[in-house]
């Protein structure tokens, strides 16, 4: 029954990717009594509060939360609803959410830490770390054939950070290469224990080393450094990071980022004991919320093939706010410096190779930094990204503002929160775009 309902929606792969520079939400409808602190925060953010109330009261979402920080003052939290339909547990700053592609900026910043350490360079070929990438080929007709010619350029660290390496993604790629990706388990993401319409069920994803080796043996969709195309680049970057650092990728994140920043609720595998604060993920269909990954039996309770650097994290709004707060401060938080201010600034700048055109892409009119979108013009100084289940976060280093919006619904284009949340934040803060 659930499968049939999903199929009727036109549940498509591209809906998992929309990002308009704002933030997002998710859920169904059960109100709860706010604390005094919540009520005070809500008074400061009438636009956000009204939107959240509307979506939860109408039954479109069970719960949604925003965490907004300004400078060094305490983070404001605006939360409405519960972790699941029929559950009385209110969402709060320590609720756990699947952030999917919001993992990408974390992986990108991890790579930049190694750039700052002098262990790798932005324009260094990744073949220096992974020799199997020394002789790549490029498809001549990506949509219809696997015929290829030798690549002229080497894939670099910069290319991986900015989705310009010529790699594919099974939510984007079409034709014969998509079939091979699925056959070889080049699918670094998990969403549900049952098949989702619009997605082939791929072979099991291998370990990170094997994953990288399989990717290296396949042709690229474009010459490295010539085209922006959303991809598995940040997952592959996890392998580069572990070779360059001499540490397991997940261990590197814990040692260099999570532990120093006290991000104690960031997981690639959710501990069974934490399901009590884990939200359920839904697909809103014709006014009904279909649970595609119920928290008590979530696929995130299983150990993944590896720590997916492009889409694997589950974390709390508190943790993601601390990550952004560190970036807002130029690499330091609570007296602990995790990266040099110059490195942080470089990471949040436009790192796109010269000549890359972004018209018609998810970053049209913007730049691409270390795994995230970089604002231009009126939005200069902003850095962030969104997730497939309606989450979005950004930091504005000029105005010393940061914002996180957590929700759990797929696909992300069912509701317009990716496009709208940043506007609500600016309106409530009285900032002119």
N, C-alpha and C positions, 0 to 999 in steps of 0.2 A: 504493500500500500504506500509506504513512504517513498519507495523507489519510483512508483508510478507518478506520485505527486511531484517529485523532483523533475522527472522527465518532462512533465507538462509545462514546466516553467521556462524551458529553453535554457537550462542551467549550463552556462557556457564558461569556457576557460578564461576568456578575456575579462569577465566580470571580477575575477580575483585580483585584477591588477590596477584598477583605476585609482588615480591619485591626482588631486587637483590643487594641492598645496594647503589643504585644510586638515580636518580630523574626522573621527568616526564614532559609531555606536553599534548596539545590538540588543535583542532580547524579546520579552513578552510582557505581562503586566501584573505586578503585585506591589502595592505601595508599602512603605514602612515609615515608622516615626523617626524623623531626623534628630540627631543630637544638636545641642546648642551651637557647637562649633560648625557643624554642617549648615545650620540655618543662617549663621552669620556669613559664611562664605557664599551661600546662595543669594543673599541680599546684595552682595557685591557683583554678582554675575547674573542679572535678570534675564538677559537674552539666552544664555546657555541653560539656565534653570527652566525657562519657559519651554524651550525646545525639548529638553530631557523629559519634563513632565508630560508633554504632549505625546511623545513616542511611547512612554511607558503606560500612561493612562489609556491610550488607544489600543493597547495590546500588541503594538508592533515590536516592542522590545521588552524583555523582562527586567533588564538592568543596564545602566550605563553610568560611566564615571569620567570626570575630568579632574586633572591635577594641574594647577597653574601656579607658577612661581615667578616672582619678580625680585631681582637682586638677591639679597641674602635673607630676606624675611621669610617666615614660615610659609610653606606651600599651602595654597587654598585647595580644598577638595569640594567638588560639587557632585553628589551621587544620588541616584534615584533608582529604586527597584531592588531586585534580588538576583541571586546567582543563577536561578533557573525558575521556570514556571512551576508553581506549586510548592516552591521552597521559600521558607521565611527568612533565610539568611541574607541580610542586606549586603550589597556590594560596598566595599570600602577600599581604602588606599592599599590594603594588603591582600585584596582579592587577586587570584591568579587568572591571567588571560593569555590566550594564544596570540602572540604578536606577529607570527609569520614573518613577513618581509621587513618588519622593523628590526629584525635580527641583523639585516645587512649593514646599517650604520655601525653597529657594535663590532662586527667583523672588520669593517673598513677602518675603524679607529684602532683596532688591535694591530692591523697591518701598519698603520702609520706610526704606531709606537716603535715598531721594529725599524721603520725608516728613520725615526728620531734616534734610535740606538746605533744607527750606522750598520745594521745587519742586512739591510737591503735598500735599494734605491727605487724611486718612482719609475724611472725609465730603464730599469734593469730587466733583461729577458728572464721570464720565469724558468726557462730551460737551464739557467744557472743553478736552480734548485731542483728542478724536475727535468732531467735530460730527455725524457721521452717526448717533450714538447719542442725539441730542436728542429724537427722537420715536419711542419704541418702542411696540410693541403686545404684548398678552398673550393667549395662547390661551384660549378659553372651554371647550374640551373637548380637552385635549392628546393623549389616547390615540386620538381618533377623527376629529379635524377640524383644519383650519388656520384656522378662523374665529377672529377675534381682536377685541379692543377696545383702545382707546388705554391705555397704561400711565399710572398715576397718579403713580408715583414715578420719579425719575431713578436710573440705575445709578451707584453711587459706587465709589470705590477700595476702601472697606471691603467692599462687596458682592462684589467680585472676589476679595479676599483670603480670604473666608469662605464661598464657594460659595452666596451668597444673592442673586445677581444675576438669577436666573430663567433662566439659560442651560442648554442641554442638553449631552449628551455621547453619542457614538454607542455607548458601552458601557453606557449607562443609559437613554437616551431611547427611547421607543416611538412607534408610530403614524406618522402622516404627516410629522411633523417629522423623525423619524429618516431617512425616505426622502429628504427634501430635504437634510439634512446630508450624506448619502452622495452624492447627486447633485452637490452643490457642493464636494465635497472637504473638508468641515469635519470632518477626521479627523486632528488633530495628534498622530500617534503612528505608529511603525513597529514591526513585530514579526518579519516573516518575508517571504521572497521568494515564498512560495506561499500561496494562500488558506487561511484557517483556518475549519473548520466552526463555524457559529454566528455568523459575521461576514460581512456583505455586503462585497464588494470595492468600496470607494468610488472616486469619481473622484479624480484626482490632487489633492493638497493644494496650494493656491496659495501665493504669497509672503505674508508676514505682513500687509502693508498690505491686500492683496486679501482675505485671510482675514477681517480685521476688518471690512472693508466688507460682505462677504457676510453675516457674522453680524448686523451692524446692520440689514440689510434683512429679517431673518427675525423672526417673533414669538417671545416668551419663553414658558417653560412656567409661570411664576408671576410675580406682581407683585414687582418688586425689593424686597428687604428683608423679605420675609414668609415665606420657606421655605428650608430647607437642602437643597440638591440637588447632588450631586457633578457637576462640569461642566468645560467648557473655559475657565473663568474665568481660570486662571493663564496659559494660552496667550495669551488676549486681553490680559492684564495686561502681557505682553511688549511689545505694541504701545504701550500707554500709557506704559510705561517709556521706550521709545525716543523718543517724542514729547516727554515731559516733560524728558528728559535731553539731547535733541539728539544722541544717539548711537545707533547700531545696537544692538539689544538684546544680541546676543552680545558685541559689543565692550564694552558697559557691564559685563557680568558679568566679562569678562576683566580690564578695567581697574580696576574697583572692588572685586572680590571675589577672583577666582582668582589674579591676580598678587600682590596684597598678602599673601594668605594662603599663597602658594607652593603653590597647588593646581595642580600641573603635569601632572596626569593626569586632567583633566576635559574631556570632548569631546562635541560634538554629532555630529561625524563622526570616527570612529576612523582615525587614520593607518595606512596599510597596514603600515608598519614596526612597529606596535605589536600586530599580531595574535598575536605569539608569547606575549603575556601576557593575551590576551583569552579569556574563557570562552565555551563553547558554551551556548546556551539550549535546554532540553529540555522536553518534555511527558511526564510519567510516566503510562504507560498500562498497566494490568494487569501491573504489575511490570517493564515494559520502558520504557526511556527513549528517546523519539523525538526526534532532534535537529531542532528547528524553525528554528534559526538557527545553523548551524555557524560558528564564529569565522573560519575562513580565507576564507569566502565571504559573511560577514555583510552584511545590508542596512545595517548601521551603517557600512560602509566607503564607502557612497554619501553624497553631500552631500544633506542633507534640504532640504525646501522652505523651511524657516526653523528657527531654534533654538526647538524646542518647549519653552516654559517650564513646561508641565504634565507632560511625560513623556519628554523627549528626551535626557537625559544618560547618558553612560557614564562611570564614574569608579572610582578605586581606593578601598579602605577608608582608606588614608592620607589622601587628599584629603577624604573625607567626615568623617573624624575631626577634621581641622583646621578644617573649617567648624563642627562642633559645639563644638570647643574654644573657638573665638572666641565663640560664643554663651554658653558656660559662663562665660567671663571677662567677659561684658557688653560685647562688641563689639571686643575687643582680643586679639591673639595675638603672642607673641614681640616685644613692644614696638611693634607696628604696630596702630594703631586704625583700624578700617574704619567704625565707626559709634559714636555716643554711647551710653553705658550706658543712659540713659533711653529711647533709641529701641529698643535691643535688648530691654529689659524690656517695653516696650509691644508689640513684635512678638510676644513669647512669652506675652502675656496673652490673655484671652478677648475677642476683637473682635466677637463675634456681635452683630448688632442686637438691641435689646430685643424680647422676645416670641417669639423663634425657638424652636421646639420641636425637639428632636433625637431623641426616642424613635423607635426603629425604623431609625435611620440608622447609618452607620459611626462616627459620633462620639457615639453615645448615652452619656449620663452624663458627657460631656466638653465642653470648649469648643473654639473654633476660633480660632487666632491667624493669623499671616501665612503662610498656606499650609500650616499643620500643626495637628495635634490638640494641645489644651492640657489637661493633667490637672487634676482637681478632687479635693477631699477629701484622702485619703491620698497621691494622686498630684499634688498641687499643686506647681507648679514644673517640671513636665515638659512638653516640647515635642518633637514629632516626627511622622513619617509613615512609611508603608510603600510598597513598590512591587509592581507586577504580577508580577514574576518572583521573588518571595520575599525581597526585601530589606526591611529595616526599620532605622530609626535613631531614637534619642532622646537628649535631654540633660535632666538633672535639675539645675536651677540651685540648688536648695536644698542638695542633698547633694554637689554638684560632681562628678557622675558623668555619663559619656556612653557610649553603646554603639552599635555598628554591627554588623549581621549581613548578610553577603553570601551570596547563593545565586542559582541560575538555573534556575527551573522555572516552568511555567505550566500551568493557572491557579494562583493563589496559595493557593487553599483545598484543594489536593490534600493538603497536609500542614499540621499545625496550628501552624506556627512563628510566624505573626503573633500568635496568641493566647498562645504559650508562652514565647517567648524572653525577654521582660522578667522573667518569673517565674524563669527560670534565672539571669539576671543578679542579681536581688535575693537569691536563695538563696545564690549563691556569694559575694556581698559581705556576707552576713549582715545584710541590711536588711529590716526588718519593713514590709510594705505597710500 
